[in-house]
């Protein structure tokens, strides 16, 4: 049985093509319906031609759903030509065939036409697996469309968190806090990213045994959903307990430029 689903993603096709080859993208768009846990020494970071990746599946993040092989191949025409396709010809003890093709094609408006084409075979369980796959790929494509709106911000946040970890590792506590603050500034317009930012700050405060900051972060975690619901976000606020949670502050020019830059 086959599943065929298409959508439009408001990102350039080159950006979408680069992202679909990464395992973090798979984890993000599959959540919370499915979680993929690498088995043994399997490295799940990027999908390469001829790659074989064994993963445990967890429904809703915690319900065991068997073990699956992801078997990938890339199908690219000449440089600059489209469409480009990624194939996962996977299988498991439960599902003898999960042949999934992702096709990426430019559209007339500079965005991407994105297509999931999946052929499924699981014996007498095929209709049930097919029904799940219909819901799963609809969910994935919805997640993709939402991700497109936040991808530039996520990239900036990822860079700031990498700098935070480097500073923390070298004992530069003030510099580490600075990068957490910058990540918070970028995250504010999106509740999930905003909450994750405060969770990072809370964890670092506890690690530093800074109980004043710990208490402040707990309060800000409680306030963040309220600010999102009311639309009253203090733009540029660093998110720390040493400033008012309601005080707007200037956004550093480099962060503003990075946030507003188009994805390429």
C-alpha positions as CSV (number, residue, x, y, z in Angstrom):
1,X,0.0,0.0,0.0
2,X,1.1,3.5,-0.8
3,X,1.1,6.9,1.0
4,X,1.4,10.0,-1.1
5,X,1.5,13.4,0.5
6,X,2.7,16.8,-0.8
7,X,3.1,20.2,0.6
8,X,4.7,23.6,0.0
9,X,7.6,24.7,2.3
10,X,8.4,28.4,2.4
11,X,12.1,27.9,2.1
12,X,14.5,27.7,-0.9
13,X,14.9,24.2,-2.2
14,X,18.6,24.1,-1.6
15,X,17.9,24.8,2.1
16,X,15.3,22.1,2.3
17,X,17.5,19.6,0.5
18,X,20.4,20.3,2.9
19,X,18.1,19.8,5.9
20,X,16.5,16.6,4.9
21,X,19.9,14.9,4.8
22,X,20.3,15.5,8.6
23,X,19.1,13.3,11.4
24,X,18.2,16.2,13.7
25,X,15.7,17.3,11.1
26,X,14.1,13.9,11.1
27,X,13.9,13.9,14.9
28,X,12.4,17.3,15.0
29,X,9.6,16.8,12.4
30,X,8.8,13.3,13.7
31,X,8.3,14.5,17.3
32,X,6.2,13.9,19.3
33,X,4.7,11.0,17.3
34,X,7.9,9.1,17.0
35,X,11.4,9.2,18.5
36,X,14.4,7.5,16.9
37,X,17.1,6.1,19.3
38,X,20.3,4.8,17.6
39,X,21.2,1.2,18.4
40,X,24.7,0.3,19.6
41,X,27.4,2.4,18.0
42,X,25.2,3.6,15.2
43,X,26.0,7.3,14.5
44,X,22.8,9.2,13.6
45,X,23.8,12.6,12.4
46,X,23.5,12.8,8.7
47,X,22.0,10.5,6.0
48,X,24.7,9.5,3.5
49,X,24.6,7.5,0.3
50,X,24.6,3.8,1.1
51,X,24.0,4.5,4.8
52,X,22.5,1.9,7.1
53,X,21.2,3.1,10.5
54,X,19.5,0.9,13.1
55,X,17.2,2.7,15.4
56,X,14.7,1.9,18.2
57,X,11.3,3.5,17.6
58,X,9.4,5.1,20.5
59,X,5.8,6.1,20.0
60,X,5.1,9.5,21.6
61,X,8.7,9.4,22.9
62,X,8.4,6.5,25.3
63,X,6.2,3.6,24.0
64,X,8.4,0.8,22.4
65,X,7.5,0.3,18.7
66,X,10.2,-2.1,17.6
67,X,13.5,-1.6,15.9
68,X,13.9,-0.3,12.3
69,X,16.6,-0.2,9.7
70,X,17.0,3.1,7.9
71,X,18.7,2.5,4.6
72,X,19.5,5.7,2.7
73,X,20.5,6.7,-0.8
74,X,20.7,10.1,-2.5
75,X,19.5,10.7,-6.0
76,X,20.8,14.0,-7.4
77,X,20.9,15.1,-11.1
78,X,23.7,17.4,-12.3
79,X,24.6,20.4,-10.1
80,X,21.9,23.0,-10.3
81,X,19.3,20.5,-11.7
82,X,16.1,19.5,-10.0
83,X,14.3,17.5,-8.6
84,X,16.6,15.9,-5.9
85,X,15.5,12.8,-4.1
86,X,16.3,11.0,-0.9
87,X,15.3,7.4,-0.4
88,X,14.9,5.4,2.7
89,X,14.4,1.7,1.7
90,X,14.0,0.6,5.3
91,X,12.6,-2.4,7.0
92,X,12.1,-4.1,10.4
93,X,10.9,-7.4,11.8
94,X,7.3,-6.0,11.8
95,X,7.5,-4.1,8.5
96,X,9.2,-5.9,5.6
97,X,9.1,-2.9,3.3
98,X,9.1,0.8,4.1
99,X,10.3,2.4,0.9
100,X,10.1,6.1,1.4
101,X,11.1,8.7,-1.3
102,X,11.4,12.4,-0.5
103,X,11.3,14.6,-3.6
104,X,12.4,18.2,-3.5
105,X,11.4,20.5,-6.4
106,X,11.6,24.4,-6.7
107,X,8.2,26.1,-7.1
108,X,7.5,29.3,-9.0
109,X,7.6,31.6,-5.9
110,X,11.1,30.6,-4.7
111,X,9.8,28.0,-2.2
112,X,9.9,24.3,-2.3
113,X,7.4,21.6,-3.4
114,X,8.0,18.7,-1.0
115,X,6.7,15.2,-1.7
116,X,6.6,12.1,0.5
117,X,6.0,8.8,-1.4
118,X,6.0,5.7,0.7
119,X,5.3,2.1,-0.2
120,X,4.5,-0.2,2.8
121,X,4.3,-3.9,3.2
122,X,3.7,-5.6,6.6
123,X,1.7,-8.7,5.9
124,X,-1.7,-8.7,7.5
125,X,-0.7,-5.6,9.5
126,X,-0.3,-3.6,6.3
127,X,-3.6,-1.7,6.5
128,X,-2.9,-0.7,10.1
129,X,0.6,0.4,9.4
130,X,-0.6,2.3,6.4
131,X,-3.2,4.2,8.5
132,X,-0.5,5.2,11.0
133,X,1.7,6.3,8.1
134,X,-1.0,8.5,6.7
135,X,-1.2,10.4,10.1
136,X,2.6,10.3,10.6
137,X,3.4,12.0,7.2
138,X,0.6,14.5,7.6
139,X,2.1,15.4,11.0
140,X,5.7,15.5,9.5
141,X,4.7,17.9,6.8
142,X,2.9,20.2,9.3
143,X,6.0,20.3,11.4
144,X,8.1,21.1,8.3
145,X,5.9,24.1,7.5
146,X,6.2,25.4,11.1
147,X,9.9,24.8,11.1
148,X,10.3,26.9,7.9
149,X,9.1,30.0,9.9
150,X,11.7,29.6,12.6
151,X,14.7,28.0,10.9
152,X,16.8,31.2,10.7
153,X,16.2,31.8,14.4
154,X,17.0,28.1,15.2
155,X,20.4,28.4,13.4
156,X,21.3,31.5,15.4
157,X,20.3,29.9,18.7
158,X,22.3,26.7,17.8
159,X,25.4,28.9,17.2
160,X,24.9,30.8,20.5
161,X,24.5,27.5,22.4
162,X,27.6,26.1,20.8
163,X,29.5,29.2,22.1
164,X,27.9,28.8,25.5
165,X,29.1,25.2,25.8
166,X,32.6,26.2,24.7
167,X,32.7,29.1,27.3
168,X,31.3,26.9,30.0
169,X,33.9,24.2,29.3
170,X,36.8,26.7,29.6
171,X,35.4,28.2,32.8
172,X,34.4,31.6,31.3
173,X,31.2,31.9,33.3
174,X,30.3,35.5,32.3
175,X,30.9,34.7,28.6
176,X,28.7,31.6,28.9
177,X,25.9,33.7,30.4
178,X,26.2,36.2,27.6
179,X,25.6,33.6,25.0
180,X,22.6,32.2,26.9
181,X,21.2,35.8,27.0
182,X,21.7,36.2,23.2
183,X,20.0,32.9,22.6
184,X,17.1,34.1,24.8
185,X,16.7,37.3,22.8
186,X,16.3,35.4,19.6
187,X,14.0,32.8,21.0
188,X,11.4,35.1,22.5
189,X,8.8,35.2,19.7
190,X,8.3,31.4,19.7
191,X,7.1,29.8,22.9
192,X,8.8,26.4,22.5
193,X,12.2,28.0,21.8
194,X,11.6,30.6,24.6
195,X,10.8,27.9,27.2
196,X,13.9,25.9,26.0
197,X,16.0,29.0,26.5
198,X,14.9,29.4,30.1
199,X,15.4,25.7,30.8
200,X,19.0,26.1,29.7
201,X,19.4,29.1,31.9
202,X,17.8,27.3,34.9
203,X,20.1,24.3,34.4
204,X,23.2,26.6,34.3
205,X,22.1,28.5,37.3
206,X,21.7,25.3,39.3
207,X,25.0,24.1,38.1
208,X,26.6,27.4,39.4
209,X,24.7,27.1,42.6
210,X,23.3,30.6,41.9
211,X,20.0,30.3,43.8
212,X,18.8,33.8,43.1
213,X,19.1,33.1,39.4
214,X,17.5,29.7,39.8
215,X,14.5,31.3,41.5
216,X,14.3,34.0,38.8
217,X,14.4,31.4,36.0
218,X,11.6,29.4,37.6
219,X,9.4,32.6,37.7
220,X,10.3,33.3,34.0
221,X,9.4,29.8,33.0
222,X,5.9,30.4,34.5
223,X,5.6,33.8,32.8
224,X,6.7,32.9,29.3
225,X,3.4,31.1,28.3
226,X,1.4,34.1,29.6
227,X,3.5,36.5,27.5
228,X,3.0,34.4,24.4
229,X,-0.7,34.2,24.9
230,X,-1.1,37.9,25.4
231,X,1.5,38.9,22.8
232,X,3.3,41.1,25.3
233,X,6.9,40.1,24.8
234,X,9.6,42.4,26.1
235,X,11.7,42.5,22.9
236,X,15.4,42.3,23.5
237,X,15.1,41.2,27.1
238,X,18.1,39.1,28.2
239,X,15.9,36.7,30.3
240,X,18.2,37.0,33.4
241,X,17.0,37.6,36.9
242,X,19.1,40.8,37.1
243,X,16.7,42.7,34.8
244,X,12.9,43.0,35.0
245,X,11.1,40.3,33.1
246,X,8.9,43.0,31.5
247,X,11.6,45.4,30.4
248,X,12.2,45.8,26.6
249,X,15.9,46.2,25.7
250,X,17.8,47.0,22.5
251,X,18.4,44.0,20.2
252,X,22.1,43.7,19.2
253,X,22.6,44.6,15.6
254,X,24.2,41.3,14.6
255,X,21.4,39.3,16.1
256,X,18.8,41.5,14.3
257,X,20.6,41.0,11.0
258,X,20.9,37.3,11.5
259,X,17.2,36.9,12.4
260,X,16.1,38.9,9.4
261,X,18.4,37.3,6.9
262,X,16.7,35.0,4.3
263,X,17.5,31.3,4.5
264,X,19.8,30.2,1.6
